[in-house]
């Protein structure tokens, strides 16, 4: 099977699954999809971090939280450098910041607190969930 026909089959399958409510995906870039997760389904620590982002802080790691997320892995939709900011999600039992983060996009208004564009990772940027809903 050629690469283009495999890609076409993947797109059609994703569309059909979404059409029938069997998959909840958001297009990130060609050939890649992000799963979505409701705010209510996030761990409580991630819900708290999301509330802090929307309130403008204070954050538990002020030197790191709010810093630029480069999206070097290209797992999020491609945007200009500086568009994404990252925030620590506390990991119970972890002695350091742990692997969990929320990455916030600036949206149209340039403000991560009001953009509504939030992504959650629990594996230190290897995969992301698009967050839907409000805390």
C-alpha positions in Angstrom: 0.0 0.0 0.0 1.4 3.4 -0.9 2.0 6.0 1.7 -0.7 8.4 0.3 -3.3 5.7 0.2 -2.5 4.7 3.8 -2.9 8.3 4.8 -6.2 8.6 2.9 -7.5 5.5 4.7 -6.5 6.9 8.0 -8.2 10.2 7.3 -11.4 8.4 6.2 -11.3 6.1 9.2 -10.9 9.0 11.6 -13.7 10.9 9.9 -16.1 7.9 10.1 -15.2 7.2 13.7 -15.9 10.9 14.5 -19.1 10.9 12.5 -20.4 8.0 14.6 -19.1 9.4 17.9 -16.6 6.6 18.3 -13.6 8.8 18.4 -13.0 12.2 19.8 -10.0 13.7 17.9 -8.7 17.1 16.9 -6.5 17.6 13.8 -3.1 18.8 14.9 -1.2 18.6 11.6 -1.2 16.5 8.5 -1.4 12.8 9.5 -1.6 13.5 13.3 -4.5 13.7 15.6 -4.9 14.7 19.2 -7.3 13.0 21.6 -9.5 15.2 23.6 -10.3 15.1 27.3 -13.0 16.9 29.3 -11.9 19.1 32.2 -13.9 16.9 34.6 -11.8 13.8 33.4 -8.5 15.5 34.2 -6.7 14.6 37.4 -7.6 17.1 40.2 -4.0 18.6 40.1 -4.5 19.4 36.4 -7.8 21.0 37.1 -6.1 23.1 39.7 -3.3 24.1 37.3 -5.9 25.1 34.7 -7.7 27.3 37.2 -4.4 28.9 38.1 -3.6 29.6 34.4 -7.0 31.2 34.0 -6.5 33.3 37.2 -3.0 34.4 36.2 -1.3 32.5 39.1 0.3 32.3 41.5 2.1 29.2 40.2 4.1 26.6 42.3 7.2 26.9 40.0 7.3 30.6 39.1 10.6 30.3 37.3 9.3 27.6 35.0 5.6 28.0 34.9 4.6 30.3 32.0 7.8 29.8 30.1 7.8 29.3 26.4 7.0 25.8 25.1 8.9 25.3 21.9 6.7 22.4 20.4 10.0 21.0 19.0 8.4 17.5 18.9 5.6 19.0 16.7 2.9 17.2 18.6 0.7 20.4 18.9 -0.6 22.4 16.0 2.2 24.4 14.4 2.4 28.0 15.6 5.0 30.7 15.7 7.7 30.5 18.5 6.4 31.9 21.7 2.7 31.0 21.0 2.7 28.2 23.6 3.4 28.5 27.4 3.9 25.5 29.7 2.7 25.0 33.3 3.5 22.3 35.8 0.8 19.9 37.0 1.9 18.6 40.4 2.5 14.8 40.5 1.7 13.4 44.0 4.8 11.6 45.4 7.2 13.2 42.9 10.3 14.9 44.3 10.6 17.1 41.3 8.2 18.8 38.8 7.3 15.4 37.5 6.1 14.6 33.9 2.7 16.3 33.9 2.1 19.7 32.2 -0.5 21.8 30.7 0.5 23.7 27.6 -1.6 26.8 26.8 -1.9 28.5 23.4 -2.3 32.3 23.2 -5.4 32.1 20.9 -6.6 35.1 18.9 -6.4 37.5 21.8 -2.8 36.6 22.8 -3.8 35.8 26.3 -3.4 32.2 27.6 -5.8 32.9 30.5 -8.7 33.5 28.2 -7.7 31.6 25.0 -9.5 28.3 25.8 -6.7 26.5 24.0 -5.2 24.0 26.5 -3.4 20.7 26.2 -2.5 18.1 28.8 0.4 15.7 28.9 1.2 13.1 31.5 4.3 11.7 29.8 6.5 14.8 29.5 5.5 15.9 26.0 5.4 12.5 24.3 1.6 12.8 23.8 -1.1 15.4 24.4 -4.8 15.6 25.0 -6.7 18.7 23.9 -8.7 19.9 26.9 -12.3 20.8 26.3 -14.6 22.6 28.7 -14.0 24.9 31.6 -12.8 24.1 35.1 
